[in-house]
Amino acid sequence: MIDVATGERTQLTEGAFEDKGLAGSTPQWLDDEHLVFSSNRSDSGQRQLYRVSIGGEVSPIVETAGTNVEPRPSPDGQRIAYLHASADRSPELHVRNLEDDSPRPSARGPSRVTRSGVGEWESPPIRPERVTFDSGDLPIEGYLLDTRRTDAVSDDATDLPSVVYVHGGPMRQMRAGFHPSRSYGLAYAFQQYLALKGYVGLFVNYRGGIGYGREFRAAIGGDRGRVEMTDIVRSAEYLRELEYTSASVGLWGLSYGGYAALQLPGTHPDTFDVTVNLAGLADFENYYRWATETKFPAIGSNTTTVMGDPLENADRWDDASPVTHMDDYENPLYSFHGTDDQYVNVEQQDIVVTELLEQDVDFEAEYYPGEGHVFSKRSTWKRTFEKIESAFEQHLE
């Protein structure tokens, strides 16, 4: 908090947790004396809502299990609206009455303004299992969907194929259930669908993401395209080590997840049997030029902070660019990109196509006219998911 009259700064919260709901979220004034914010202080993979006074006193507001984010107080400060998602509910809009002092917890609970459609699914979603594995000097956390927990696969099934989903950002985090952001909520739902088709699923929270502290978030500085890729490789190794899985593992991801789908087949060609890239980055130098010319200089500044100046650190930029390693591709790649993408230029897919036409490797690439970074049309997602499912059916055993 900053006193605008004196310039005095006061830190209101401190501890081994992150008082942040989503990557770009900020606290909101509840009244003249209190702020409301989202925090993972009770569980690294969840978010609950708290209020803090200007004196630094913290108290919980919403302790419901799952992800509770984007708090918006009413003008009179008596109610608060927020997004809620959990292992069995996709995002819902909830409202909580802050003035309710009923002694019965059920009476003090929030009201659901919108209702998740997950309850109407033919099969209930699998509850994710938190797993942890070591990668270099850091523990990496993920969430496992065990397909044997569905009626589609027997409890004693073995030799099951696996699929890793890689989130974007990298300053994002998959949660212990549905994610409140649209793109990651879709990814979570599709992984649940794949589980019904017999695939073991894993959401990997690689270094560079939020939720695990400053050291974890800053760990890719100077090593982008290397250390976080090692975390993703370890996730595939973890899946192969399970007693009920086969050696077949696929990967798919959007944005930074798409970047991983392009980088890993060249730097770690034996790790994944097939990868799927949605709107990923293939050439950092090309992206740097496009971003600084068409968006704003801060994009370039952020990149140079992580990787150094492109003129002074050319080898680092080349090594972090998937196009540098595409001559080492061995396994098939599927690539999808919208032509109106304002976050990653569609020319990145042009680079992939041009390079792989010169290589002896199977690949498919589709362009979606008018679509942005996260596709907006239901028909586009339907086609994309059908293509991804077909790719996994063809290449995973």
C-alpha positions as CSV (number, residue, x, y, z in Angstrom):
1,M,0.0,0.0,0.0
2,I,1.2,3.5,-0.9
3,D,0.1,6.7,0.9
4,V,-0.3,9.1,-2.0
5,A,0.2,12.1,0.3
6,T,3.5,11.0,1.9
7,G,4.7,8.4,-0.5
8,E,5.1,6.0,2.4
9,R,5.0,2.3,1.4
10,T,3.6,-0.4,3.6
11,Q,3.8,-4.2,3.0
12,L,0.5,-5.7,4.1
13,T,1.2,-9.5,3.7
14,E,4.2,-11.7,3.9
15,G,4.9,-15.4,4.0
16,A,5.7,-18.6,2.0
17,F,2.8,-18.3,-0.3
18,E,1.6,-16.2,-3.2
19,D,-1.2,-13.6,-2.7
20,K,-2.2,-13.8,-6.3
21,G,-5.1,-15.5,-8.0
22,L,-4.3,-15.5,-11.7
23,A,-1.1,-14.2,-13.4
24,G,-2.4,-10.7,-13.9
25,S,-4.8,-10.3,-11.0
26,T,-4.6,-7.5,-8.4
27,P,-6.2,-6.9,-5.0
28,Q,-9.5,-4.9,-4.8
29,W,-10.6,-2.3,-2.3
30,L,-13.4,-3.7,-0.2
31,D,-13.9,-0.4,1.7
32,D,-11.7,2.4,2.9
33,E,-10.0,0.2,5.4
34,H,-9.7,-3.2,3.7
35,L,-8.5,-4.9,0.6
36,V,-9.7,-8.3,-0.7
37,F,-7.4,-10.7,-2.5
38,S,-6.9,-14.3,-3.7
39,S,-4.1,-16.4,-2.2
40,N,-2.8,-20.0,-2.2
41,R,-1.6,-19.8,1.4
42,S,-3.7,-22.9,2.3
43,D,-2.7,-25.0,-0.8
44,S,-0.3,-24.3,-3.6
45,G,-2.8,-25.6,-6.2
46,Q,-5.8,-23.8,-4.9
47,R,-7.0,-20.3,-4.3
48,Q,-9.1,-18.9,-1.5
49,L,-10.2,-15.3,-0.8
50,Y,-9.0,-13.1,2.1
51,R,-9.3,-9.6,3.3
52,V,-6.5,-7.5,4.8
53,S,-6.8,-4.3,6.8
54,I,-4.5,-1.4,6.2
55,G,-3.0,-2.4,9.5
56,G,-2.0,-5.8,8.1
57,E,-4.6,-8.0,9.8
58,V,-5.7,-10.9,7.5
59,S,-8.9,-12.9,7.7
60,P,-10.5,-15.4,5.3
61,I,-13.6,-14.6,3.3
62,V,-14.1,-17.6,1.1
63,E,-12.5,-20.9,2.1
64,T,-14.3,-23.2,-0.4
65,A,-12.0,-25.8,-1.8
66,G,-10.8,-25.2,-5.4
67,T,-9.9,-22.0,-7.2
68,N,-11.6,-18.8,-6.1
69,V,-10.4,-15.7,-7.9
70,E,-11.2,-12.3,-9.4
71,P,-13.0,-10.8,-6.4
72,R,-15.3,-7.9,-7.1
73,P,-16.9,-6.1,-4.1
74,S,-20.3,-4.5,-4.4
75,P,-20.4,-0.7,-4.1
76,D,-21.6,-0.9,-0.5
77,G,-18.9,-3.5,0.4
78,Q,-21.5,-5.9,1.8
79,R,-21.2,-8.6,-0.9
80,I,-18.5,-9.9,-3.2
81,A,-18.7,-11.6,-6.6
82,Y,-16.0,-14.0,-7.7
83,L,-15.2,-16.9,-10.0
84,H,-15.1,-20.4,-8.5
85,A,-13.9,-23.6,-10.1
86,S,-13.1,-27.0,-8.6
87,A,-12.4,-30.7,-9.3
88,D,-16.0,-31.2,-10.2
89,R,-17.2,-27.8,-11.4
90,S,-16.1,-25.7,-14.3
91,P,-16.0,-21.9,-13.6
92,E,-19.1,-20.5,-12.0
93,L,-19.9,-17.0,-10.8
94,H,-20.6,-16.9,-7.1
95,V,-21.7,-14.1,-4.8
96,R,-21.0,-14.1,-1.0
97,N,-22.8,-11.9,1.5
98,L,-20.0,-10.6,3.8
99,E,-22.5,-9.3,6.4
100,D,-24.1,-12.7,7.1
101,D,-23.2,-13.7,10.7
102,S,-25.4,-16.8,10.7
103,P,-24.0,-19.5,13.1
104,R,-24.7,-22.2,10.5
105,P,-21.8,-22.6,7.9
106,S,-24.3,-23.7,5.2
107,A,-26.3,-20.5,5.6
108,R,-23.2,-18.4,5.3
109,G,-22.2,-20.0,2.1
110,P,-22.1,-18.3,-1.3
111,S,-24.9,-18.2,-3.8
112,R,-24.3,-19.6,-7.3
113,V,-25.2,-17.1,-10.0
114,T,-24.2,-19.3,-12.9
115,R,-24.0,-23.1,-12.8
116,S,-21.4,-25.4,-14.3
117,G,-22.6,-27.9,-16.9
118,V,-20.2,-30.6,-15.7
119,G,-23.0,-32.1,-13.5
120,E,-24.8,-33.0,-16.7
121,W,-21.8,-35.0,-18.1
122,E,-22.6,-38.7,-18.7
123,S,-19.5,-39.6,-16.6
124,P,-18.3,-37.5,-13.7
125,P,-14.9,-35.9,-14.0
126,I,-11.9,-37.7,-12.6
127,R,-10.6,-36.1,-9.4
128,P,-7.0,-35.1,-10.1
129,E,-4.2,-36.6,-8.0
130,R,-1.3,-34.3,-7.0
131,V,2.1,-35.7,-7.9
132,T,5.6,-34.5,-7.4
133,F,8.9,-35.5,-9.0
134,D,12.4,-34.1,-8.9
135,S,13.9,-32.2,-11.9
136,G,17.4,-31.1,-11.4
137,D,17.5,-29.0,-8.2
138,L,13.7,-28.4,-7.9
139,P,10.6,-30.4,-7.1
140,I,8.1,-30.2,-9.9
141,E,4.4,-30.6,-9.2
142,G,1.7,-31.9,-11.5
143,Y,-1.9,-33.2,-11.5
144,L,-2.5,-36.8,-12.7
145,L,-5.7,-38.1,-14.3
146,D,-5.8,-41.8,-13.9
147,T,-8.0,-43.2,-16.6
148,R,-8.6,-46.4,-14.6
149,R,-10.9,-44.3,-12.4
150,T,-13.4,-44.2,-15.2
151,D,-15.8,-46.9,-16.3
152,A,-14.1,-47.0,-19.7
153,V,-11.0,-48.7,-18.4
154,S,-10.7,-51.6,-15.9
155,D,-9.1,-51.1,-12.6
156,D,-6.3,-53.5,-13.4
157,A,-5.5,-52.2,-16.9
158,T,-1.9,-51.9,-17.9
159,D,0.1,-50.6,-20.9
160,L,-2.0,-47.5,-21.0
161,P,-0.8,-44.6,-23.2
162,S,-0.2,-41.1,-21.6
163,V,-0.6,-37.5,-22.6
164,V,1.1,-34.5,-21.1
165,Y,-0.5,-31.0,-21.3
166,V,1.8,-28.0,-21.0
167,H,0.3,-24.7,-20.0
168,G,1.1,-21.3,-21.6
169,G,2.8,-18.2,-20.1
170,P,5.1,-19.5,-18.8
171,M,3.8,-17.5,-15.8
172,R,0.6,-19.6,-15.4
173,Q,-0.3,-22.6,-13.3
174,M,-2.7,-25.5,-13.7
175,R,-4.8,-26.2,-10.7
176,A,-6.2,-29.1,-8.7
177,G,-9.3,-29.1,-10.9
178,F,-10.9,-26.9,-13.5
179,H,-9.1,-23.7,-14.3
180,P,-11.1,-20.4,-14.3
181,S,-9.3,-19.2,-17.5
182,R,-11.1,-20.2,-20.7
183,S,-8.3,-21.8,-22.6
184,Y,-7.0,-23.8,-19.6
185,G,-10.6,-24.8,-18.6
186,L,-11.0,-26.2,-22.2
187,A,-7.7,-28.0,-21.9
188,Y,-8.7,-29.5,-18.6
189,A,-12.1,-30.7,-20.0
190,F,-10.4,-32.2,-23.1
191,Q,-8.0,-34.1,-20.9
192,Q,-11.0,-35.5,-19.0
193,Y,-12.4,-36.6,-22.3
194,L,-9.1,-38.2,-23.3
195,A,-9.2,-40.1,-20.0
196,L,-12.5,-41.7,-21.1
197,K,-10.7,-42.8,-24.2
198,G,-8.1,-44.6,-22.2
199,Y,-5.3,-42.0,-21.9
200,V,-3.5,-41.3,-18.6
201,G,-3.2,-37.5,-18.4
202,L,-0.7,-35.2,-16.6
203,F,-0.8,-31.4,-16.2
204,V,2.8,-30.3,-15.5
205,N,3.6,-27.1,-13.6
206,Y,7.1,-26.5,-14.9
207,R,9.4,-23.8,-13.5
208,G,8.8,-20.3,-14.7
209,G,5.2,-20.5,-13.6
210,I,3.3,-18.9,-10.7
211,G,2.2,-20.6,-7.5
212,Y,5.5,-21.8,-6.1
213,G,7.4,-18.7,-5.2
214,R,9.8,-16.2,-6.6
215,E,12.8,-18.6,-7.0
216,F,10.6,-21.1,-9.0
217,R,9.1,-18.3,-11.1
218,A,12.5,-16.8,-12.0
219,A,14.3,-20.1,-12.5
220,I,14.3,-19.8,-16.4
221,G,16.2,-16.6,-16.4
222,G,19.1,-17.0,-18.8
223,D,18.0,-20.6,-19.5
224,R,14.7,-20.4,-21.4
225,G,14.2,-23.4,-23.6
226,R,16.4,-25.5,-21.4
227,V,15.6,-25.9,-17.7
228,E,11.8,-25.8,-18.1
229,M,12.0,-28.2,-20.9
230,T,13.9,-30.6,-18.6
231,D,10.9,-30.4,-16.2
232,I,8.5,-31.4,-19.1
233,V,10.8,-34.2,-20.1
234,R,10.8,-35.5,-16.5
235,S,7.0,-35.5,-16.6
236,A,7.1,-37.9,-19.5
237,E,9.6,-40.1,-17.6
238,Y,7.4,-40.0,-14.6
239,L,4.5,-41.3,-16.6
240,R,6.5,-44.1,-18.2
241,E,7.6,-45.2,-14.7
242,L,4.1,-45.8,-13.6
243,E,3.3,-49.5,-13.3
244,Y,0.1,-49.3,-15.5
245,T,1.4,-47.1,-18.4
246,S,3.1,-48.0,-21.7
247,A,6.1,-46.3,-23.2
248,S,3.9,-44.2,-25.4
249,V,3.6,-40.5,-24.4
250,G,2.2,-37.6,-26.3
251,L,2.4,-33.8,-25.6
252,W,0.1,-30.9,-26.5
253,G,-0.1,-27.3,-25.5
254,L,-1.1,-23.8,-26.4
255,S,1.2,-20.8,-26.6
256,Y,4.2,-21.5,-24.4
257,G,2.9,-25.1,-24.4
258,G,3.0,-25.0,-28.2
259,Y,6.6,-23.7,-27.9
260,A,7.4,-26.8,-25.9
261,A,5.8,-29.0,-28.5
262,L,8.1,-27.4,-31.1
263,Q,11.3,-27.3,-28.9
264,L,11.3,-30.7,-27.4
265,P,11.2,-32.9,-30.6
266,G,14.5,-31.3,-31.6
267,T,16.3,-31.0,-28.2
268,H,14.9,-34.3,-26.7
269,P,13.8,-36.3,-29.7
270,D,13.3,-39.6,-27.8
271,T,10.9,-38.1,-25.2
272,F,7.5,-37.8,-26.9
273,D,6.1,-40.0,-29.6
274,V,4.0,-37.2,-31.0
275,T,3.6,-33.5,-30.1
276,V,0.8,-31.0,-30.9
277,N,1.5,-27.3,-31.2
278,L,-1.2,-24.7,-30.9
279,A,0.0,-21.1,-31.6
280,G,3.6,-21.8,-30.4
281,L,6.7,-19.8,-31.1
282,A,9.4,-21.3,-33.4
283,D,11.9,-18.4,-33.8
284,F,12.6,-16.0,-31.0
285,E,14.4,-13.4,-33.2
286,N,11.5,-13.3,-35.7
287,Y,9.1,-12.9,-32.8
288,Y,11.2,-10.2,-31.2
289,R,11.2,-8.1,-34.4
290,W,7.4,-8.6,-34.9
291,A,6.5,-7.9,-31.3
292,T,8.6,-4.7,-30.9
293,E,7.3,-3.4,-34.3
294,T,3.6,-4.2,-34.0
295,K,2.8,-4.4,-30.3
296,F,5.0,-2.4,-27.9
297,P,8.7,-2.3,-26.9
298,A,7.9,-3.8,-23.5
299,I,7.5,-7.2,-25.2
300,G,11.0,-7.1,-26.5
301,S,12.3,-5.8,-23.1
302,N,10.7,-8.7,-21.3
303,T,12.3,-11.1,-23.7
304,T,15.8,-9.6,-23.3
305,T,15.4,-9.6,-19.6
306,V,15.2,-13.4,-19.7
307,M,17.5,-14.1,-22.6
308,G,19.9,-11.1,-22.9
309,D,20.2,-8.8,-25.9
310,P,19.8,-10.6,-29.2
311,L,22.9,-9.0,-30.7
312,E,25.1,-9.7,-27.7
313,N,23.7,-13.2,-26.9
314,A,22.9,-14.6,-30.3
315,D,23.8,-18.2,-29.4
316,R,21.4,-18.2,-26.5
317,W,18.6,-16.9,-28.7
318,D,19.3,-19.5,-31.3
319,D,19.4,-22.4,-28.8
320,A,16.1,-21.3,-27.4
321,S,14.5,-21.2,-30.8
322,P,12.9,-24.5,-32.0
323,V,13.8,-23.8,-35.6
324,T,17.4,-24.3,-34.7
325,H,16.8,-27.9,-33.7
326,M,14.2,-29.0,-36.3
327,D,16.7,-31.0,-38.3
328,D,16.8,-33.4,-35.3
329,Y,13.1,-34.1,-35.4
330,E,12.2,-37.8,-35.6
331,N,8.5,-38.1,-34.5
332,P,5.4,-36.5,-36.0
333,L,4.2,-32.9,-35.2
334,Y,0.8,-31.4,-35.6
335,S,0.5,-27.6,-35.7
336,F,-2.5,-25.3,-35.5
337,H,-2.5,-21.4,-35.7
338,G,-5.1,-18.6,-36.2
339,T,-4.3,-16.1,-38.8
340,D,-5.4,-13.2,-36.6
341,D,-3.2,-14.1,-33.6
342,Q,-2.2,-10.9,-31.8
343,Y,0.0,-12.6,-29.3
344,V,2.2,-14.9,-31.4
345,N,2.5,-14.0,-35.1
346,V,1.2,-16.6,-37.5
347,E,4.5,-16.3,-39.3
348,Q,5.8,-18.6,-36.6
349,Q,3.8,-21.5,-38.2
350,D,5.1,-20.4,-41.6
351,I,8.6,-21.0,-40.3
352,V,7.6,-24.4,-39.0
353,V,6.1,-25.4,-42.4
354,T,9.0,-24.1,-44.4
355,E,11.6,-25.8,-42.3
356,L,9.8,-29.2,-42.0
357,L,9.2,-29.4,-45.7
358,E,13.0,-29.8,-46.0
359,Q,13.0,-32.6,-43.4
360,D,12.1,-36.2,-43.6
361,V,9.5,-36.0,-40.8
362,D,5.7,-36.4,-40.7
363,F,3.8,-33.2,-39.9
364,E,0.5,-31.6,-40.4
365,A,-0.3,-27.8,-40.2
366,E,-3.6,-26.0,-40.3
367,Y,-4.3,-22.3,-40.5
368,Y,-7.6,-21.0,-39.2
369,P,-8.7,-17.7,-40.9
370,G,-9.7,-14.9,-38.6
371,E,-9.0,-16.9,-35.4
372,G,-6.9,-15.4,-32.6
373,H,-4.4,-16.8,-30.1
374,V,-7.2,-18.7,-28.3
375,F,-9.7,-19.9,-30.9
376,S,-13.1,-18.3,-30.5
377,K,-15.3,-20.5,-32.7
378,R,-16.8,-23.7,-31.4
379,S,-16.4,-25.2,-34.9
380,T,-12.7,-24.5,-34.8
381,W,-12.2,-26.1,-31.4
382,K,-14.3,-29.1,-32.5
383,R,-12.1,-29.7,-35.6
384,T,-8.9,-29.1,-33.6
385,F,-9.8,-31.5,-30.8
386,E,-10.8,-34.1,-33.4
387,K,-7.4,-33.7,-35.1
388,I,-5.6,-34.0,-31.8
389,E,-7.5,-37.1,-30.8
390,S,-6.8,-38.7,-34.2
391,A,-3.1,-37.9,-33.8
392,F,-2.9,-39.6,-30.4
393,E,-4.9,-42.6,-31.7
394,Q,-2.5,-43.0,-34.6
395,H,0.8,-42.5,-32.8
396,L,0.3,-43.7,-29.2
397,E,-0.1,-47.3,-28.3
